[in-house]
């Protein structure tokens, strides 16, 4: 079964979201972010076919990266608020 890509609420924001993923993961590209997150949590994610990963393993990668992204967004919002931006 092919993986379904979720539609982003604001399609124009995809590029910025991809850049945020790379920034949070500390990687040069958004594509490398998921592999870095997988490595950090011990999930054997490889480029190409990953049919042997369990749902639990795959969810660990997305959850870790998503949680870090939320933390980073909160920090950015707090910094903007303290600098007088609304």
C-alpha positions as CSV (number, residue, x, y, z in Angstrom):
1,X,0.0,0.0,0.0
2,X,1.4,3.4,-1.0
3,X,1.9,6.0,1.7
4,X,-0.6,8.7,1.6
5,X,0.8,12.2,1.9
6,X,-1.3,14.5,4.0
7,X,-2.4,17.7,2.4
8,X,-1.1,20.7,4.2
9,X,-3.8,23.3,5.2
10,X,-2.0,26.1,3.5
11,X,-0.2,24.6,0.5
12,X,2.0,27.7,0.1
13,X,3.5,26.9,3.5
14,X,5.0,23.5,2.5
15,X,8.4,24.9,1.7
16,X,8.6,26.8,5.0
17,X,7.5,23.6,6.9
18,X,10.1,21.6,5.2
19,X,12.8,24.1,6.1
20,X,11.6,24.0,9.7
21,X,11.9,20.2,9.8
22,X,15.5,20.5,8.6
23,X,16.2,23.2,11.1
24,X,14.7,21.3,14.0
25,X,16.5,18.1,13.1
26,X,19.8,20.0,12.5
27,X,20.2,18.7,8.9
28,X,21.1,20.3,5.7
29,X,17.9,19.3,3.9
30,X,14.3,18.4,4.8
31,X,14.7,14.9,3.3
32,X,17.6,14.2,5.7
33,X,15.5,15.3,8.8
34,X,13.4,12.1,9.0
35,X,16.5,9.9,8.7
36,X,18.2,11.9,11.4
37,X,15.2,11.6,13.7
38,X,15.0,7.9,13.0
39,X,18.6,7.4,13.8
40,X,18.2,9.2,17.1
41,X,15.4,7.0,18.3
42,X,17.0,3.8,17.0
43,X,14.7,3.1,14.1
44,X,16.4,1.4,11.1
45,X,14.9,3.7,8.5
46,X,16.7,3.5,5.1
47,X,16.4,5.4,1.9
48,X,14.2,3.4,-0.5
49,X,12.0,0.5,0.6
50,X,11.1,0.3,4.3
51,X,8.4,-2.4,4.2
52,X,9.9,-4.2,7.2
53,X,9.4,-1.4,9.6
54,X,6.5,-1.8,12.0
55,X,3.8,0.8,12.3
56,X,5.1,1.5,15.8
57,X,8.6,2.2,14.6
58,X,7.4,4.4,11.8
59,X,5.2,6.4,14.2
60,X,8.1,6.9,16.5
61,X,10.0,8.8,13.8
62,X,7.1,11.1,12.9
63,X,6.1,11.7,16.5
64,X,9.7,12.6,17.5
65,X,10.1,15.0,14.7
66,X,6.6,16.5,15.0
67,X,7.1,17.0,18.8
68,X,10.4,18.8,18.3
69,X,8.8,21.0,15.6
70,X,6.0,22.0,18.0
71,X,8.6,22.9,20.7
72,X,10.6,25.0,18.2
73,X,7.4,26.8,17.0
74,X,6.5,27.7,20.6
75,X,10.0,29.1,21.2
76,X,9.8,31.1,18.0
77,X,6.4,32.5,19.0
78,X,7.6,33.4,22.5
79,X,10.6,35.2,21.0
80,X,8.4,37.1,18.6
81,X,6.0,38.1,21.4
82,X,8.9,39.3,23.6
83,X,10.2,41.4,20.7
84,X,6.9,43.1,20.3
85,X,5.6,41.3,17.3
86,X,2.0,40.2,17.2
